[in-house]
Amino acid sequence: MTSSHLPPSGGILLLSAIVAALGSLLFGFDTAVISGTTEALRHAFALNDNLLGFTVSSALIGTMFGAFGAGRPADRWGRRPMLTLLAVLFLISATGCALGWNWYALLFFRFLGGVAVGAASVICPLYITEIAPAKSRGLLVCVSQLNIVVGILLAYLSNYLVAHFLGAEKPDAWRWMFGVMALPSLTFLVAALVIPESPRWLVKKHRLAEAEAVLTRFGHEAPARETREIQESLSAETTGASDRLFQRKYLKPLLLVCMIAAFNQLDGINAVIYYTTDIFRMAGADKASALMQSVIVGLTNLVMTFVGMALIDRVGRKALLLVGSVTFVLSHALAAWVFATHTQGWMVIAAMMGVVGSHAYSQGAVVWVIINELLPNAVRASGSALACFFMWMLCAGIGWGFPVIAKASGAVAFGFFALMMVAQFILVAKFLPETKGVSLEELQKRLG
């Protein structure tokens, strides 16, 4: 990240973005760590395909509650206290899953971790969006996505290392896979206590002097003028009952963010992330090889996330989504062909790398940026919570249903995802505005 992307005093800005994005790292770790434990959990708790799908989805059910419930506390207490609360929840979840004395205990702590993941999907990018200058907003919010990807890669890598050193067939290896997350959770808890509050939340609470001081610390070019603009946009939006989310004037941004949120799941990424090891085993790999191939997929995710970060403030959000739709269709078509013809070897890895890589530079890079850009200041937290709730609801359904459908026909599952990406291309091309380089307050005016 060069000086051309950040203001002269951007050190504290970048540090705050990285700290907030630690929540996203735990989001990614918690999301992917289950992929290395599914076979062990199946044997440890005598789970059939349906119960295994529910075990994976127990966290996803929690994400719906976390996402839906995050908006109001974030508006009432502030963004920073919510980040601290998330760290506590992640720490409890990691410890509880590692101890997991029975299936019901595991479900509860996975659900609790899901609550933290759902809330993190709202609060972490929301905080970064609200502290970032317009010219570097896309890049900084992508730090959140980068950390999700790093978290996924770390989960794959730690699963592989645990299996390697403890033995892939050791009955309690899955406990160590879950327990590793306690360390980054503790780091996040300490770091969240030292970052500044969101200046836009401070203005909303009429703490104007504090907001201007925070904008100055973050290196914004005209803190006093920006504080006034934020205050004016909030005043225009919160007269009478105008701070309620469900009303006609917010219909367009709400429909747009829900569209992006829906395609974020219908691109099939989490079906691949949650069941990476199982997909490789279905294609004929042994357990150790499947875990190693998962690491390769995680590295692809990381590399292509850097590509998305490099492009998002240059070519824009809309262009990345359109190009990503094309590479998604090709990758899912290849995956469907692989499962239809029972092909093994490098073609399986290529298909999975294509799906994950397409998500990383397009939907993954764009979704957390554009959801918070399209929503007005007055309802950003509640609108983001609604979009993320919708996203996680779809994710839970896909996480639960994918192993059952894929066992019957992997070709049908990946063919469906390919069709969804055709739909994304058409709808994004027709309806989505470009948001790069425009202030949040100016975007609010353009969207009426």
N, C-alpha and C positions, 0 to 999 in steps of 0.2 A: 504494500500500500504506500504509494509515493506521496510526497508533500503536495503535489498538484491536486490530490483528491481530498486532502484534509486542510482545515484552516491552520494558521500559524500556531495557535495554542491548542492544537488538536490532540495532544497527548492524553489529557484527562478524558477527552471525548472517546478516543479509541479504547482506553482502559475501561471506561464505563460500559461501552458496547461489548467488550470482551467478557466482562464480569456478568452482565445480563445474559450473554450468550452461553455462559456456563449452564444455565437452566436448559438451554437448547441442547447442549452436549449430553446432559442427563436424560433429556427427552429422547435423543437418538439412541443412547445406550440402553435405556429401559425398553425401547421399542424393539431392538434387534437381539438383545441377550437371550430372549426366549427361543430363538431359532436353534441355538446349540443345545437346548435342554429338552426338546420335544420328545425325542425317543426315550430318554431316561425317565421323563415324567410319565410317559405312556406305561412303562413297566413298573415304576415306583408306586403308582396309584391305580393300576389296572384300568387305563382309560381306553375306550374305543375312539374311532375317528370323530364322532360327534362330541364326546366329552373333552377330547383333546382340543378340538376347535373352540369349545366353550372356555377352556382353560386359557388359551391364547387370547380370546375375546374378553375375558374378565377384566383385563387391564383396559381394553378399548371401551368397555361399558363405563369404567371409571373416567376415561377421557371425556366422555360426553357430559358427565356431571361436572368435571373440573372446568371444561370450556364454558359450559352454560352458566356456571356459578361464579366465574372469575370477574366478569365485567363490573358488577355492582360494588364488591369490596375494593376493586382497583380504583373506582371513582370515589369511594368514601374514605379509604385509608391511605391511598397513594400507591404508586407503582413499586417503590422500593420496599415497603413492608410486605407486599405480596411476594416479591422475589425471595425475601427471607423465609416466609412461610413455605414456599415451594421447596426450598432447600431442606427444611425440617421434614416435610412429607417424603421427599426422596430418600432421606437418611433412614427414616422409620421403615419404609417399604423395602429397601435393600436388606436391612437387618432381618426383618420379618420373613422375607422370602427365603433367605439363607437358612433360617431356623426351621421354617415350614414343617411343623410336626404332623400335620395331616393335610389332606387335599383342601379342606375348607379353610384352613389357616392360610395356605398358599393362595387360594382364590381371594381372600380378604386383602392380603398385603399386595397382591398384584393389582387388585382394584384400587387400593390406596395409591400405589405408584401411578396408575392410570389417571387418577384425579390430578396428581401433580403434573403429569405429562399434558393433560388437557388444558390446565391452567397456564402452564409454561408456553403452550402454543399460542395463547392469547397475550400474556403479559410480556414475555421477552421481546418479541418483535415490536409490540406496541411501545414499549419503553424506548427502544432504539430509534424507532420512527420519530418519536416526539423529541428526541434530543439532537437529531442529525440535521445539518444544513441541507438544503434542497440538492445542491450539486453533488453531494457525496452520500445522499440518503440510501440509494440503491445498494451501493457498495457496503455501507455500514450494516444495513439490515441483512445483507448476505452473510455477514459474520455470524449471524444467528443460524442461517442455513448451513454454513460451513461447520459450525459446531455440532449441528445435528448429524452431519455426515461423519465428522470425526468421532462422535459418540457411537455411531453405528459401526465404524471401522474398529474402534477400540473394543466394542462388544464382540465382534467376530474374532479379533486377535486374542482377546483374553479367553474366550471360549476355546480357541485352538490351543493356547498355552496351558490352560488348565487340563484339557484332555491329554496334551502331550506329556506333561510332567506327572499328573496324577494317574493317567491311564484313561483312555476313552471309555472303557467299560466299567470304571470304578463306580459303584452305586451312588456315592455321595458327591461326585464331581459337579453335578448340577447345583448343589448348594454353594460351592465356591464361585461358580459362574454368576449367580445372583449377588453374592456377598461382595464381590469386587467393587460394586457401585457405591458402597458406603464411603470410600475414600474421596472421590470427586464430589460427593454430596456434602461432606464436611468442609471441603475447600470452598464450595459455593456458598455455604452458610456464612463463613467468615468474611468472604469477599463482598457479599451483598450488603453488609453493614456499613461499608465505607464509601459507596458511590452516591452522587447527588440525586435528589428527586427530579422527576420530569418537570421541566419549566412550564409545559402546557397544563399539567395538573396543578401547579402552583398558581398559575393565572386563573384557572377555573375556581380555585379556592380564595381568590382575591389577595394572594400574597405576591404582589407585583414586584416589590423590591427584591425578594428572594429569587423570583423568576429571572429578573434581569441579571442578577449576580451569577446565577447558574449559566445563563446564556453567554455571559462574559467569560466564565471559566471554560466553557466549551469552545470558545474561539469564534463565535458567530460575529459577523461583520458589523452589524448595527443592533446590538441587544435592546436598546431602548425602543427603537422603531419596531422591532420584531415583537416585543412585549405588547406594544399598542395594537399591532395587527392581530395578534392572538386574542387580545381582549375584545377587539371590535368583532372578530368572527364569532366569538362565543356569545357576545351581546346580541348579535343578529340572529343567532340560532336558538337562544334560550329564553326568548320572550314568551310569556304565557306558558302554554304546554308544549312549546317547540323542542324541549329536550327529550320528549318521548320518542322512542325509536320507531314505533309502528305508526307512521302517517305518510300521506301521499308524497310529500316532498323528498322523503328519503327512499322512495321505492326504487328509483333507478340505481343508486349506489348499492342498495341492499341486494337487488337482483344480480348485479354484476359480481359482487364479492361472493355471493352464494354459488354463482356459476363457476367461478374460478375454484372455489373450495370443493365443489362436486367433482370437477375434472381432476383435481389433485388426488382423489382417491380412485376415480374411474380409469386413471392411467395404469393401474395395476401395480404401482410401486410397492405398496405394503404387502400385497400377496407374495411378492418376491422377497421382500425384506424379512417378513415373519417366517417364511417357509423355505429360505434359501437352501439350507442343508437338506431338507426333505425333497426339494425339487431335484437336486443333484443325485440324491439316492434313488429317486424314481427313475432317473435317467441311467442308473447303473453304477454309480460311484459307491465305494465303501465309505464307512463313517469318517475315517481320518481324512480321506481325500475330499469328501464333501465339505468338511470344516475348512480345509486349506483353500478349496475353490471359493468358499464364502469370503475368505480374506481377499482374494483376487477381485471379487465383485465389490467389496468394500473399498479397495484402492481405486477402482474405476470410478466409484461414486465420489471419492475425494478429488481426484484429478479433474473430473468434469465439473465439479462444483467451482473449482478455481477458474475454469473456462467461463462459467456463468457469471462469476464475480467480475471478471475482466471485461465482459461484454454488456452487463446490464445497464450501466450508465452511459454507454457509448451507442449501442444499437437500439436500446430501449426494451421495455417489458413485452410489448406486443409482438415484436419480431422474434424474440426468443421463444414465445409460446407457439407461434406459427411454424417455425423451423422444427421445434421440438415435436410438434404433432406429426410431422412427416417421418422423423426418425423413430418415433414411437410406433407408428403403423408398421414400418419395416421390421422393427425388432420383435413386435408381438406376432407378426406374420411368420417370422423365422421360428419363434418359440412354438407356435401352433404346428408348424410343419415338423419340427423336431419330435413333438409328442405324437403327432399323427403317424409318423413313419418309424418311431422308436429308434431314432438316430442317437448315437452316443458320441462321447469325446468332445473335441474342441467346439463343435457346433452348439452344444448345450451352453458352454461357458460364453460363447459369442452372443447368443440370444439373451442371456441374463445380463451380460455386460451392456448390451444395447439398451435394454429396458431401464436399467439403473442409471446408465450414463445419460440417456435422454431426459430422464426426470431431473437429474442433478443440474444440468445446465439450463433447463427450461422451467418446468413447473416448480421444481425445488427452489431455484434461485428467485423466482418471481413471486410465488404465492404470498409469502409473509410480507413482502414489500408492498404489493399492490392492494392487498386487503386493507391495510391501514392507510394507504394513500387515498383510496377512493372514498373512505368514510369521513364525514365532517367531524370537526373537533368535539362538538357537543355530544356526539353519540359514538365516538370511535371505540371506546371500551366495550359498550354494550353491543354495537354492531359487529365488532370483531369476535366477541363471545358467541353471538348467534351463528356467524359463518363457521367458526371453529367447531361449534356443537354439531352443525350440519355435516361438516367434514368427518368428524369422529364417529357420527352415527353411521355414515356410509362405510367408514373404515371397519367398524365393529362387524357389520354385516359381511363385508368381504373377508375379514379375518376368520370369521366363524364358518362361512360357507365354502371358502376356497378349497380346503383339503378334501371335502366331500365331492365337490364338482371335479377337481383335478384328478382325483382317484378314478372317477368314472370316465372323464375325457379331458386331459390337459389341453388338447387342441381347441375344444369348445371354450374353455376358460380364457385362453390367450386370444382367441378369435374375437371374443366379446370385447376385450380391452382394446383391440385394434379398431373395432367399429366405434368405440367411444372416442378415440383420438381423431377419427374422421369428423365426428360431430364437434369436437373442440375446435378444430381448424376452421370450420364453417362459422361457428358462433363468435369466436374471437375475432375473426376477420371482419365480421359484420358489425359487431356491437361494442367491442372494448376500445376505449380511448387510450392514447399514449400518455404516460404520466411522468416520464423522465425529466429531470431538471426543473420541475415546476413546484413552487412552494405549496404546502398543505392548504394554506388559506386561499391561494389562487385556484387550486383544484376544486375547492369547495364552491367557489363562485362559478366555475365552468360547468359544474354538475348541477347548478341551480339550487 
